[in-house]
């Protein structure tokens, strides 16, 4: 179909809750996508941090196709081999605990909120249900996840949300300590905030936060939906601080484009999810788990993580040089691994559109911050091409 035909159909039949660009993507391979007119683009959005191995990674696609030819769905009334194997492989990469499978990061955060409350009620008191979250946070669009998300643009028009949620400044330990009461059951935090403009916490802060939570009998939840599966140069961002949170939530990059979410919890916490307390019809389906197992193996390879770190460092150096040459236009460079933000001194929407016109896909993390999330397998040549486009546009 022609581009205009696809756009017309979509506008006629889809709900109008997305600001889409007039671009119809029809094919992708690694860090490249093609539109319906055959134009090629370097993709530094990666499906918003989903395609961490790039588009159509052969081994993942083959594993999913092979499994789908045998069994697509059977529900969690029964066991399946792909689910059991993936659960084992994932937990072995973390520490002692158990996993719950769902379909997205938002669902993983919903599960984490429910588990934290149930565990705290059972172990301590019925009133221990409050949650502390952070300004600038984004945890998902469902009502529970939205309640711990910060920002009027996400929350307005959907109230009343969950009661007992307090938001405190990101990275402010004193504010956390003041906000904790006997009713607090959990603190939920992103080790790196993406949607607020790529803000990175120090390992020292996360260690102190973990110690504070432990001393107050408060569960610590790490939202690794965007930072997990190699995005920050480690398999999980928690490895930078060596903190072992009570609960970890995952999504986006789990299966490289096949919908899947995961909630991990330490054994003592996980046992509060007894039969019937929580469920997901499609969670941990055979196809998703078969693909996720390959993703985990590939991203766990030292060469993949090394490339994410080295290319991330290279991007930060190049962008810092760009900032030094254009101080009136670039305010700050931030990032960890291949989650990089370039904060401008003006709104970035027009820059994104001009980049698209020159064959580069990036997005605005907030009004003035460009976010770069290329695949972990991105090459130096692709990074240079992408940043040269950005430099030309900002210079002009």
Buried (B, 14 or more C-beta within 10 A) or exposed (E): EEBEEBBEEEEEEEEEEEEEEEBBBEEBEBBBBBBBEEEEBBBBBBBBBBBBBBBBBEBBBEBBEEBBEEBEEEEBEEEBEBBEBBBEBBBEBBEEBBBBBBBBBBBBBBBBBBBBBBBBBEBEEEEBBBBBBBBBBBBBBBBBBBBBBBBEEBEEEEEEBBEBBBBBEBBBBEBBBEBBBEBBBBBBBBBBBBBBBBBBBEBEBBEBBBEBBEEBBBBBBBBBBBBBBBBBBBBBBBBBBEBBBBBBBBBBBBBBBBBBBBBBBBEEBBEBBEEEEBBBEBBBBBBBBBBBBBBBBBBBEEEBBEBBBBBBBBBBEBBBEBBEEBEEBBBBBBBBBBBBBBBBEEEBEEBBEBBBEBBBBBBBBBEBBBBBBBBBBBBEEBBEBBBEBBBEBBEE
